[in-house]
């Protein structure tokens, strides 16, 4: 199950036959050959099987793992009303055995042994299945995968279990504001098919009068799982001819039931669905306005991008834009626009989302009026070809230098895209802007009116009179009055104007002839007491005119002083808010940048290198934030809201965040942070800025297309704007030093329903030998615990095991978020399961072990897919001051030496070792707060992070 695609969904134009690859620019809106980025050296082909399945093949000799995805053009919009959630439930059931492979655990166990991963998601008009696996297991992987769509068992005896799994997934999401708001938006659509419960739960799925869950599951599969509405994407190291044979062998026998594409045609009653104001009370502490326009599905016009054109203008941050004038007034902190043209099947949405300040809450009608007046300005003057040229240039640049991604995600995206777009545009559709079509833009703009509008006021202060069914949300609906609509035609109180031209679009894509460093490891190229710059040239992608700068302005203050930590977070917040115009301009140009807080500040910038020094000059000139008391207090309030909203996350997310804080230094208690937010002053903020800019150690990691002159210019700009008078010692992250027999417990009550438990035990010996054993073991352990506690016992949707590095040490952890067990019961089950798994591990044979080991090695030795992949291990070592940059090589060498006996010994010395250092986190949801926490033998219950720091040692 997933949320919302970032790529929009549209109807598919089915193409027959075999298509070759074309990397040239199309001369018409649509092309009849597959369009691939000029930066992509992989071989592509397409074919249509005799049963109607379109297949897109990608041959890449460099990949260590192969992947495939199959999408079915049916989803939640087509659930039977008697079994709402059916499409999602069926997605779960398909994984539980087929005629050829009847073992319900067989697929997941096969994936684990062969370095694989697998998943699926269901959305309104698509169900998409995907897997990735070691190359040598691809043929059998395809055979197992394809059998889902030929002869799934759909065991009746698993109906009850999977129904509970779906229910647990719903339970995790019922408190999420997105799902509540999305449900309410669909409720307003009346008899339209979008108005149904999508995920499914125990109330909607099950046997009832006139409806058998199993019979309807089989009927849904038999009706809709037809080859002629399926698409397949495959990537492998094999040549295209072999891949085509694999596709035919495994997918050609899927039955073609010759069904019509499932579509939604029911018309919407706009009089009932729109011209409404929705007052919504969320669980999170947010203050938002959403202008939600329902538009006709226009996905067939993707090549002219009318929705993108309108959203681009509405989202701009240039002088005179709604975002700029409303931020300047202190009313909002963010404004974005986005379109999902097939959100409801034959209808979509174009929405403007606005984050408000407390002051903005007093001016909500004026904010809405400003956006509506700007839409009128666009209608009058904004449908201009100069914006088409700017957008087209930016998209063309992105596509020309498009980087590879992970195979798993790539086939998933392709299988979705093949449902959405003509096959020839499955890759380039998001970037393809063929021509300026004023008519299509005006058609979208004409729908941005009161008759298609819902205005959402979202805050915890709303007066409500109704509650949602299935989700935790309260709301009230009112009409938008005629007087307010009329007021939108009046001149704006602000000086609104359309955006000016983007200055940062790259023009020079030349690769530097002589890079700052010509070795294959990072080299220190500028070395001064308070400024050091390293450079690493790309080895894999040195044809890319791109680079990244990681500028760490390192100070020791935030590690021990909660006030400093809070003020650094405020600094980053205010800076990013004030520089949103520059940031938006840079992002459109393909050079995103942002400031983050940590041990000081980090300014990160990446993308095309052509105009990076121009951008860096402007970014650094604004580094010292100038603000007033009102803006400072608004930033403090945003920090308070963020802390509150962290408490509304999934409990297991909260548990892992807490674990991370406990395992490393530099964190503070929520109460300490809140107290600091109430205490710090604008004067203290000014003092911290001066102290930071004059006393720090600035380190820069540069990667990619930079020569020495570029980096000297970077140094010059940093020295100009920082004016460092004193070099401070470098401060890096520290980690808990685990000691024998040390058991630490954190117990906390939550404002959400479920329980989350993490039980982590540390191996007594530091070093790569232990880390390697943990890495090889974790896949087998994770699969076993998932199959037992989730699939068989249905204790949770989010459950598993993981291996974790803690500085030089390693650990194993069990984790769960459960809606059905208390913390005591869950910890008891964990303790008994550890013994059960020990017996299973004892039965592990050498053949399976060698498969697990090989899978770990393939993962470690995979070639990077893109620039970010390539630089990641070097950046990690750089922050740790491991200037040998050999962590990955040491890990590979250690895994190569791991034996089956090492795995079994590692488990004994962690999970079954009474003297192992242990960190146990228990978060108790509201549903279980009448029941106790689990107490571990000889455990120290921590009451604060400060107490933790006083009783533990830190690795040196």
N, C-alpha and C positions, 0 to 999 in steps of 0.2 A: 504494500500500500504506500502511496506517496502523497505529497501535498500538491503543489502546482508546478507544472513544467515552466522553466524559463523560456523555452522555445514554444511558440504558439502552435496550436493544432489546427489542421485543415484537411479538407477532403482530398483524396488521392486520385491522381490521373493515372490510370493503369496503362503501362506500356508493355508491349509484347516484344519477344525476340531478344537478341544479344546486342549489347551496346559497348562500344569502345570508349576509351578515356579521352577527354578533351580538356586541355589546360588553357586554351585561349579564351579571350573575352567574347561572350556571346554578342551577336549583332541584333538579336531580337529579344523580346521579353522572356521567352522560354527557349530552351535549347533541347535538341533531341539526343544529345550525347552527354554522358556523365561528366560533370564539371568537377575537377579536382584542383586543389591549390598547386601553383607552380612550385611551392616549397615542399611538396609531398612527393618523395621518390618511390613510393610503394606502387605496385602494379594493381590495377583494378579491372574488374569485369562484372558484367551483370548477365543474368539469364532468367528465363521463365520456364519453370518445370511444366511437364505435361498436365499436372494437376492444378496449375494456375498460380503456384507460389512464385513470387518474384524474389530473386536472390542477388545480393550484392556481395561480391568476393573481394577481399583485400589480401594480397600476398606481400609479406614483409619478411625477407630472409633473416632480419636481425632479431626478431622476437623470440624470446625463450618460452613464451606461453601462447597458446592459441585460444580463441574465444568465439562464441556464437550467441546470437540472440534471435528469438522468434517472437514476433508480435502478432496478436490477433485483433482484428478491428472491431472489437466489441468490449464494452465495459459496463460501468455502474449505471449508466442511463437506461440499460436494457434489462436490469434486474426485474424479475417478476414481483409484483406488489405483495404477493403472498409470502415471499422469501427475500426481503430486502437485505442486500449485502451478498447476494448469490455470486456475482462475478468475482468478488474478492474471496469468498469462501471456496469457490472452485479452484482459484489460483493456489490456495493452500493444499487442497486435496490432490492436485496433480503430482505433487512431489512424493506421494506415499505409495509408490509401487505401480508397476505395469505388468502386463501379461508376461513379457519377456524377462523382466527384472522385478519379481513380486515382493522382494524384501522392502518393507517400508523405510528401513534405514540404509538401504543399499546405495542410493544415489549420494547421500551426504558422506557416507564412509568412503566411497570411491573418490569423491572430490578431495577429501582430506588426505588420502594416501598419495594423491597425485598433484599436490600443490594447488588444488582448485579452490574456487569460490563460486557461489551461485546465489541467485536472488530472483525476485520477480516483483512487479508492482501492477496495481490495477488503478485505472483512473476512469473518467467518465465515458470515453469512447475507445479505450485501448486496454489490453492486458499484455504485458511484455515480460518475457522470460529470458534469462541470460546466464551464461557460465563462462568461466575461464579456467584453463588447465594446462599442465605441462604438455609440450608438443607431442611427446611420445604416447600420451594417453588420449589424444584428440579424437581418434577414430572411435574408440569405445565410448568416450564422453558424448560424442554426437549420437551414437547409437542409443545410449541410455536417455539422452535428452529428447531425441525425436520420438521415442516411444511414448512419451507423455501425450503426444498428439495423435497417436495411432490407437493405443489400447491401454488407457489408464485403468487401474483397478477400481478406483473410487470406492474403496472398501466401506460397506455400511457400518462395520464395527468401529471405524475411525471417525464417523460423523460426529459423535458426541465429543471426542477429543478435539477435533479441529474446530468445532463450534466454540469450544471454550478458548481455543487459541485466538480465534477471531475476536471473541468477547474481551480477552485480555488486551488485545491490540486496541480495541475501542476504548477500554477502560483507561489505558495510558493516555489517550488523546481527549477524553471527555472534558478535561479541565483546560484544554488549549483554546485560547481565544480565537485563533484562526478558524478552527473547525466549528465553533459555536456561531461565529459571524457568517461563515459560509452556509451553514445550515439555515440560519434565519434569512439570508439573501434568497435561498431557494424556496423557503416557505412562502415568500412573497410572490412567487411565480405561479401560485395557484395550481391549476390542473396540468401544467407543463411537466414533462417527464423528469426534469431536473429536480423537482420537488419530491424527493424520496430520501430515505436514510441510506447512506452509501456504504459505510464500513460493515455494518451488520453486528449483531450481538445476540445474547441468549433470548432476548425478547422477539427479535425479528426472524431468527433462523431456528428452525425446529419443526417438529411434527405438530400440526394443528388441524382443525376440522377442514377437510377438503384439500389438504396440502401435506404431502410427505416430503421431508427435506431430501432424503436420498433420491426419491423418484424425480423431484424437480431438479436436483443436481445433474442427474443423468440426462434429463430432458434438455437442460440448458446446454450441456456439453454437446449433445447430439444435434441440437439446432444450430448452434453458433460456431462451434469449433470446426470450421470448414477451411480447406486449404486455399480456396479462392479469396479469402479475406485475411490471409496470413502473409507476412513478409519475413525474410530471413537475411541476416547479415553475418558474415563469417570473416575472421582474420586468422592467418596462420603463417608459418614459415614455409609452407609448401608452395610449389608453383601453382599458377591458376588452373592449369589443366587437371592437376590432382584434386584441387579444391572443388572444381566443378563436378568431378566424379563423386566426391564425398557428398556434395549437396544432393545429387541425384539418388545416390544409394540410400541416404538416410531420410530424405524429406519427400521424395517423389511418391511414396506410398501413402502419405497422409490423404485421407478421403476428401474428395471434392464433392460437397453437397450442393454446389452451384446455387448458393444462397445470394440474395441481393445484399449489398452493403447495408449494414444496420445504420439507419439514419433517423434523425428526429425531425419531424415536419410540423409539429403542432405549433400554432401561432400563439404568441403571448398577448395577454390582455394588459396592455400598458396602463389603462385607466386604473387597474387594480394593483399593478406591480410597481408603478413609478409615481413620480411627483410626491415622494414621501420623505419625511425626515425620521430617521431611526435613532432613538436614544438607547445606547447599548452600554451596560455596566459590565466591564471585563473583570477577569481575575487578576490580571497584571495591572500595575500602576502606570497607566499610559493616559495621555491626553492627546486625542487625535481627531482629525476630521477626514472623512473620505467622501469624495465626490465620485459616485459610482454610476456611470452611464451604461445602460444596456444597448448594445449595438448589434446590427445584423452580422452574422458570420461572413466575413469577407476574406477568408484564408486563401481563396483562389487568386486573390490579387497580391500574393506575397511578393511577386517580382516588382511591384510598384510601391510597396511598403507605405500605404497611406496611414496606417496606425502608428508606425515608427516615426513617420514625418511629424504627425501631430504630437505624439508623446515627447519627441525630441524638443520641440518648441516649448511645450508646457513645462518640461523639466529643466530648461536652461537656467543658469545662475548669473547670466550677464546683467549689466546695469538695466534696471527697469523691468526685470522679470518679476513674476509673483514671488518666487523664492527670495530674490534680492531685496525687494522693497519690504516684504513682511519680516524677514530677518532683521533688516535695519530698524524696523519699528519695535523689535524685541518681542514679536508675537509668535514666531515659529522658530523651530530649530532645524527643520528639514521639510522638503517638498519633492516628491517624485511622481512621475506619471508612467503608467504601463498599461499595455493592452493585452488581453487574452481573447482573441476573436472567436474561439470555439468553446468557451468556458461551459456553455449550457447546450452544446450541440449545434442547433441552428441559430443560436444567439451567443454573443460574447460580451465582454466588458472592457471599457476603457476607464481606468480609475486614476484619480489624483489623490495621493495619500500625503497627509500633512501632519507633522508632529508639532504640537503646541507647547508654548511656555505657559506658566501660570497667568501671565499678563494676557496672553493670547486667548485664554478661556473667556475673557471678558469681551472679546471682539470677534466671536465666531461668525456672526452673520456678515461682518465686514470682510472677513477672510474669504468666505464663500463668494461674496460679491466680487472681490478682487480677481479670483480665478475665473469667474464667469465673464467678467469684463475683459480679461485677457483673451479668453476664447473668442469673444467678439472681435478683438483687435486682430487675432490671427485670421479670422474669417475675412476681415476687410483688407488686410495688408500682408498677411504672413504666407500665403500660398505662392511662394516665390521660388524660382528655379535656383537661386543662389544657395538656398538651404539644401536643396537636392544635391547640388554639386559638393557641398561640404560633407554631407552625410555619406554620399557615394564614395568620396575620396577616403574617408575614415574607414568605411567598410571594405573597400578595395584593398587598402593597406593591410588590414587585419587578415584578409583572406590570402593575399599574396604571400604573406609570411606566416601563415597558419602553422602552429606547432602540433605535433602529435600529442595524443593523450594515452592514458591507460587503455589496454585492449578491451577490458571488461566494460568500461564506460563507453568506449567508442562504438562497439557493436550495439549496445543498448540504445545509444543516441541514433544510430543509423536505422535500426529496426523501427524506432518511433518515427523518425523523419520519413521513412518510406511509406508510412501510413498517412503522413501529413501532406507530403509534396509529391510532385511527379518524380519518378525514379531518377531522372537525369539531374535533378536538383537536390537529391537527398543530402549531399554534403554541403553545398554552397548556399542553400536557401536562406539561412540567417544573414548572409553577407551580400546576397544578390539584389542589387538595386538597379534594375535595367533601364528605367526611363522615368522622367518626371511626368506624372499624370495628375494634373490639377483637378480633373474631374473626380478621380477616386478620392483625393484628399478632401475635396469639398463635400463629397458624399458622406464621409466620416464626420466632418465638422457639422454638417446639417443635423446629425443625430445627437450632438452634444447640446441638448436643450432640456428644459424642465420636464417635458413629457416623457423623457427616457431616464430621468435622474432620480437617484436616491442619495440623500445627504445623510451621512452617518456622523453623529456626535458620540464619541467613544471616550468615556472616562468613568472613574469610580464614583463620580459625583452626580451621575444622571438619575433622574427620577424615573422609575420604571413601574409597570403594572402587570407584566407577564414574565413567565419563565419558559426557557426552552425545554423541550423534551429531548432526551438523549445527551445533552451537553449542559455544562454549568454556565449559564448565561442568563441575564435578565435584561429586559428591553421594554420599550414603549414606542409605538408608531403614531406619527401625526402627519397631517398634510402640510405640504409647503404652500404657504399662503400666497395669494395672487399679488398682494402688495410687495412682498419680498421679491417675487419673480420680476415684477415691473422695475424694481430698484436696480436690477442688474443692467438695465439699459441706460442708466444715468452715467455721466462721466465718473471715472474713478477718482478717489481722493489721492491716489498715488500717480506719479509720472510714469506710467507704463510705457514700455517700448520693446520692440522686437530685438533679438540678439544681433550683435555685431559678428564679424568674421572671426573664426578661430585662428589664433596666431601660432599655435604650437603644432599644427599638422606637419609631419616630417616631409622634407623635400629631397634630402640627400640620403641615399641608402648604401653609400660606399662602405666597404669593409676596410678598416685601417690597415695600411701596408705594414706598419711596424707596431705591434702591440706593446704595451708597457712591460709585459712579461712573456717570454716565449718558452717557458718550461711547462711541464704538465702538473705542477703543484703551485699553490698560492705562494707568491713571493712578496716580501716587504719592499715596496718601491719608494716610499717616502717615510722617513723615520725621524721624527722630532719629539722632544720631550712630552708634549701634550697632544701630538697629532701623528698618527701612524696610518698609512694606507697600504693595504695589500691588493694585489691583483692576481686574478686567475683567468687565463684565456679559456674559452670553450674548446674542448677537444672534439666534441661530437657535432656541434652546431656552429662552427666558426664561419659559416656562410651567412649567418643571420646578423643583420645590422642592429643588433639589440644588445642591451647590457643592463645590469642591475647594480645599484649602490645601496649598501646597508651602512648607514651612518649612525654609529652608536656614540652618543654623548654621555659617557659613563661617569657616574658619581656614586659615592657610598651612602648618601643620605637616606634614600628610601628603604634601605634594607633594615634599618633599626629604628627609624623615626616614622610613626604612622602619619603624623602631620605632613611630612615630606612626601610620603607615598600618595596621600590624598591629593596634595597640591600638584604633583606630577600628572596624576590622572585628570585633574581639572585643566592643567596646562594643555595637555593633548586634546581634550574636548574642545576648549575654546579655540585653539589653533585650527583644528580641522573644520570647525564651524565658520570661523572667519575666512578661511581659505577655500571655502566650498566653490566659489566661482573659479578660482585657479585650478582646483582639483577636478572640477567637471570638465573644464577646457582641456586639461592634461589627459584625463581619462578618455575623452573622445578622440584625442590625438594618438592614443595608444601608449601613453606614458603615465600610468597611475602612480600616485604617491600618497603617503599618509604618515602622520606622526603618532607614535605609540609610547606609552609610559612603561617603565620597568625600573632597572637600576639606572635612573636618569631618563633620557629620552632616546628614541630611535626614529630617525627619518629614513623611510624606505622608498626607493624609486626604481622603477623597472620599465623596460620597453625599448622603443626606438631611441637610439643614442643621438640622433641628429640635433635636436634642440634641448637636450637635457641640461646643458650648462645654463641656457636661458631660463629654464624652469627652476633650476637649483638656485640661481641668483634671486629670483622672486620668492621662492620658498624660504630661503634662509633670511632674506631681508625682513620677513614677517615673523621670524622665530620668537622674538621677544614680543609677547602678546600685550597689546594695550587694551584695557577693558575698564568698564565702570562697575559700580557696586551692583547695579541691577543685573548686568550680564554675569557677573561673578556669582551672585546668588542663584541665578538660573542654572549655571553650571553645577553648583553644589547640589541643587535639587535633582538634576539629571543623574548625578551619582547616587543619590538616595533611591531614586526610582529604579536604577539598575540593580542595586542591592536587593530591593524588595522583589523585583522581577526574577532574579536568580532563584528566589524561593518558590517561584511558580513553575520552574522547569520540571522535566521528568525527574522523579526521585533518584533514579540511578545516575543521571547526569549530575545531580547535586552531590551524590555520594562520591563519584569520581573526582569532582572538583574539590571536595573536602579532602579526599585522599591525597591529591596533588599538593594541597597546602600543608598537610601534615608531614609529607615526605621530604619537603624542601624548605629552605629558610626564606625569609623575606615576606611571609604572609602575616596577616593580622586578623583578629577576630572581627566578626561583623559588628559587634557592639563597639569595639574600639574604633573602627572606621566611621561608624555613625556618630560617635562622640567627637571624633576629629572634624567631621563635616560640620558639626554645630559650633566648633571652636575656631577654626582657621579664619583668617581675615584677609581682606584684599591687600593690606600692607604686608602681611607675611608672604603672600603670593609674589608680590613685587620683589621682596628680599630674596626669596628662593630663586627667582629668575636671574637676578643679578649675581647671586652666588654661583649658580650653575654655569652661567655663561662665562664667568671669569675663572672658575676653578673646576676643571674636569679633565678627563682623559678621553679624547675623541679618537675613535678607531673607525676606519672605513674598510669594508670589504667590497672590492669592485670585481665584477665578473662580466666578461664578454668583450664587446667591441670598443675598447678604450686604448688610446696610446698614452705615452708618458705625458705629453702636452695636455691631454684631457685631464689627467689626474693631478697635474700641477695646478691646473685651473680650479679643480675641485678644492685642493688645499688652499689656494689663494682666497677663494670665497669663504671657506670655513674660518680661516684666520681673520678675515675682514669682519665677519658677523659675530664670531664668538669672542674674540679679543681675550683669549685665555691668558691669565697672569700666573696661574699656578696649576701644575699638573698633579692630579689626585691619583692615588693608587687605583689600579683596575679592580673593580668589584664584580665577582661572578657568582653564579648561583651555587649554593651549597646544599648538601643532601644529608638526611638522617644517617647516622652511623648506627646500624643495628647491632645490638648486643645480645648474647645468649640469654635465654629465659626472660627476655624483656617483652611483655605483652601490654600493648597500649590500646585503649578503647575510646572511641568517640561515639556518643549517643546524643541524638538531637530529635526534637519533634518538628514536624513539617506542617505547612498550611495546605498541603494537598493530601490525597486520600491514601496512596499505596505505601508499602514498606520497601525500603532498599537496604540491602546488606552487602558489604564487601568484606571478605575475610582473606587477608594477605599474609603469607608466611615467607620469610626470607631465608635463602640458602646461607649457611654460615661462612662459606668461603667466597671472597671477592674474586673477580677476574673473568676473563673471557671463556674459560673452560665451563664455568657454571652458567654463564649467559647463553652459551651455545647449546647446552643441554636443555635449558628452558625453552629456547626458540624451537628446537626440534620437537619437544614434547607438547608444546601448547596446542598445536592443531588437533592432535589426537585427543587431548584432554578436553578441549573446547567442544569438539563434536560429541564426545561421549556424554558430557554433562548436559548439553542441549537436548540430545535425544532422550535422555532419562528424565530430566526435570521439566522439560518443556513438552516434548512430543508425547511421552508416555504418561507422565504424572500431571501435566497441564498446570503447573504451579505459576507460570508466568509467560509473558511474551518475550521480555528482555531477560535473558539468563545465559550464563556462560562462564568461561574460564579464560584467564589471560596470563601471559608472562610479562614481567615489568622489570626494567632496569632502574635501580636506585643508586645513582652514581656508579661506583665500582661493583656494587652488589646486584643480585638478581632475585626475583621472587615470583611465586605463583599465587594467583588470587582466584577465588570463586566470587561471582557477583550475581545479583538478581534484583529485579523490581517485581514485587508480587502483589496482586490485589486480593489474595485468598489466604495468606499466611501471616501470622504475627512475627515480630523479630525473633522471639524465643523459638517458635516453631521452625522458622527458617534456618536459624543457626543450628538447631538440633539436626535438621535434615542435611545441612552442609557437613556436619561432623560425621554422620553415618555414611553419607555418600563418599567421603574421602576414603573410607575403608572399602567400600564397594568398588571404587575405581582402582584401588591398589590391586585387588584380585584380577580385574580386567587387564591392568598393565602387566601383571605377571604372565599373562597368556600371550602377550604381544610377541610375535615371532620375528625372526631376523629379516625375513623378506619384507614384511610390512614396515619394520624399522628402517630398512634401507630406502624404501619409498618415501617415508617421512623425511628422512635426512636429505635425500635428493631434492625433494620439494623445497626444503629450506634453502638449500644451496642455489637452486634456480632463482628463488626470490632474491637472494643476496647478490647474485651475479647478473641479474637482468640489466640490459643496457638502458640508460636513461632515455625516456621518451621525449623530453623537452629540456629547455634550459633550466627550469626550476628543479626538475629531477636531478640534473647533472650537478648543480651547485649545492644541493641540500646537505649531503654528508660533509662537505667542506665547511659550510657555514656552522654546522653543529659542532665540529671540532674547533673551529675558530673561536666560538663563544666559550668553549671549555679551555681555551689556551693550549690545546693539543696541536702544536705547530708542526708536528710530524704528519698530521692528517692521515693517520693510519688506522683509525678505529674500525672502519669497514673491512680493511684487509685482515686485521687481527680476528675479527669475528668470522670471516670466511675460513681462515686457517683453523680456528677452533672448531667450527662445525665439521670441517673435514675430518677431524680427529675423534669426534664423538662416537661412542659405542652404545649398543643397546643396554649394556650394564650401567653405563653412565646415566642413561635416562631413568632407569629404575632406582638407582642410588639417589639421583637428584630428587625424585618424588619422595623417597623415604626421608631424606634430610630436610625436606620442607614441610609438606602436608602431614606427614606422620611423625614429625620430630617434636617431641614435647618441649624441647629446649630451643626450638627455632624462634628467632625474633618475630614478633607478630603485630600487625596493625589491623584493627578491626573497626569498621565503620558501620553503625546502625542508625538509619534514619526512619523515624516512625511517623507514618501518615495519620491523618485525622481519624480514619476508620478504625485504627488499632490503638488509639491512645488510652483506652481503658485496660490494655494489656501491657505487660512489662517488657523491658529490654532483656536481652540475653546477657548473662554474666559469665565471663571466661575465668578459668582458674588463675589466681595470682595476677589478675589484670589491674593496671592502673587506669582508672577512669579519668580522662582528661576533661577539665572544665573550661579550659581556654587554650588558645595558641600560646599565650605567654607562659602558661604552666608547662606546656610541651617543651618550649625552648629551654626552660630551666632544668628539665630532667633528662634531656637527651643530648648526645654529643653529635657533632657535625663532622663529616668526612673531610679530611684535609687534602 
